[in-house]
């Protein structure tokens, strides 16, 4: 069953066409990667699916709900984490998760369970008692990933989830995503510049360039089709070929 359906999606910014009729689908429980160079249309696609932007033409549905006509319903079942997201720096990590749980949960019992899950997912231990203003980038990202996932969305939209993190922190975030997908059945849409991350994390990948989807397939299928040993080489061949035209 498809969790996400995108059909002929277009987005114009004046005379600039950010998206030129892209189409793809994401299966329920799948970790799906959207990769491409800067300015390819990744963030625009994510923002449309997160109901932050309206498409110029085409349509997109999440769990059968139109992202424009049923935006409020879509917001209830997704979680969106932008690349440059932050948290309230005057709060402790624990207070931040508690505040988010109270905002999202419908009653105190659900808020408590949500908070417990957020604490577990963050894996920050005693650091949760420290002010967010003292957090390293890795700690901040763990806190924000925990906030995004503790609500148990049907679809988690993560823009560069491990951007700028060291190897250990990036690995831990990938493990959190894998576990949550497997145990909770959450569907993920991930945008990343890290080809290694995408190759090891995603079930399927879409390559986007100049507002168009160039290829869609599993990492293994893409590597086999292009005769390469890794997804990075596929990316260079596809994007390089496009740039030479």
N, C-alpha and C positions, 0 to 999 in steps of 0.2 A: 504493500500500500504506500502511495506517495504522501509524504508529509509536506513537501513543497512542490508546487507546480508553477513554473515561470514560462510564459508564452508570448513571444514576439515583443518583449519589453524594450521600450525606448525611453530615453530621457534626454531632453534638450536643455541646454543652458544658453538661451539666446540662439546664436548661430552655431554654437558648439554642440555636437551630438556625442554625449557621453556614453550612451548605450544605443546600439543600432539594431534592435530587434533580437535580443538574446532569448534563447529558450533552453531550459534544462529542468530536471526534476530530481528530488532527493527522497530516497526511500525512508520509511519510518525506521528509526533506530540506527541510521547510517551516519558515519562521520564523513562529511563531504567537504573537499577542499576547493577553494576558488583562488587560483594563482595567476599572476600576470605582473607586468612592469608597472611602475608608477604612472598614474593617469590612464590606466587601461579600462577602468570602470568598476573595479572591485568594491570600493567603499560606497559608490553610488548604488550599486546593486544591494549591498547589505543595508543601507539606509532606507531603501524602498521597502525591503522585506520587513524592516523594523518599524515601518509606518512613519518614518521621519521625513521622507520625501514622497511626493506623488509622481508616478510615471507620466510621461507625456502621452504615450500610447502603449497598448498591450495590457496584459494583466498578470497578476501573481496571486496565488492562493497558498495559505498555510492551514493545514488540517481542514481543507475545504472552505476556508473563510477568505473572502476577497480582502486584500490588504488595504484597499481604498474604501470600499463600501462597508466593510465590517472591521474598520481599524481598531475600535475599542475591544472587540472580541479577540482580535489577533494579539493585542497587547497583553491580554490576560493569559495567553498560553506561550508567550515567547520570553526570552531574556536576551538583552543585547549589551555587549561589552565593547565599546569603541577602543581603538588603540590608545588614545590619550585620556582615558577615563581616570578620575581621581576619587578621593573620599574626603570626608570632613576631617580636616587635619587637627581640629581642636578636640576631637573625640578619641577615645582609645579604640583599638581594633574591635574589642568586645562590644563597646557601646555602639559602634557603627553597625555591626552585624545585628545587634538588638534593635536598633532603630529601623533598619531595613526589614527585619522580620515583622515588626509591628505594622509597618506600612503595607506589606504584602499580604500578611495573614488575615483571615476573616474573624478569628477569635483568639483568645489568649492561649488556648491549648495548642492550636496550630502554630502560633508564633513561637512558643517554647520549643516545639519539635523542629521548627525551621532554624531557630537559633542554634540548637544542639548540632544539627547537621552542618551549619555554617562553620561552627567552631571546629568540628572534625575535619571538614574539607580544607580549611585554611592551614591546618597543621602548624600553627604558629605558637602553640603552647603558651608559656608565660608571657611571650611578646604581645599577646592580645591585650594585656594590661597596660601596655605602653601607648603613648599618643601616636596617632597615625603620622604626625609630622616628623617623627623620628625614624620612620620605616625606610628601609632600602627599597630600591625599585623592585627587587625580587619579592620582598615581603608584601609590598603594596599590591603587586600583581596577584599573589596568592590570596590576599584578602578579597580582591575584586572578583577573582574566579569563584571563590566561595560564595560571595554575594549573588553572583549570576546563577549559580547552580543550586543553591539551597532552596530556591523556590520551586525546584523540580519542574522546569518548563518542558513543554512538548518539543520546543525547538530552542536551542541555544545558539545565538549568532555571536561569534567571537572574532573580532578584527585584530590580527596579530597578537594572539594570546601570550606568546613568549617573547615578544619583541624586546631586544636589548638586554635579555637576561643571560646570566652565565650558564654553562653547560648543566650544572647540577639543578638550578632552579627551573630551567627549561624542561629538563627531563622529568622533574617532579610534577610540573603542570601537565605535561603530556600524559603521565600516569593517572592523574586525577581525571582527565577527560576520558581516557580509555575505560577506567573503572566505572565512571558514571554512566557512560554509554552502555556498557555491558550489564551493569546491575540494575540501573533505573530505566533503561531503554530510551534515554533522551537522544533526540536527533541533533546533530551538530552541523552547522555551517561555519567553516573556518577559512579566513583569509590569512595568508602568510607569505612572506618573502623567503622563508627558510625551507628550501626544497627537501632537505633531510627530514625536517619535522613533518612535512606534508607526506613524504613517502612512507614514513614509518607509522603515521597516525591515521591517515585517511583511507577509507574503503574505496572511494572514487574521487577523481579530481577533474575539474574543468579548467582549461587554460583560456584566459581571456586576454585579448589585445585590441587596442583601438576600438573598444566598445563592442567587440564581437567575440562570441565563443568560438575558439579555433578547434579544440579537441575536448572530448569527454571520455573517460575510461578509468579503469583501475590503474594504479601505478605500474603493475606488471604488464598490463595490456599496452600502455603507452610506451614503456621501455622496449617491449617486443616489436611494436609497430615501427619504431624509429631506430631499432637496432642499437640501443644504448644500454649502458650498465646502471645508470641512475637517472632519476627524474630531473636533476639539474641539467644534464645533457639534452634531455627531451625539450626542456624549457628553452635552452639556448638555440636549439635547432628550429623550433617553432617560431619563437619571437624573432630570432635572427633572420629567418626566411621572410617574415612579414616586413621587417624593416628594410630589407633589400629591394622590395617591390617598388 
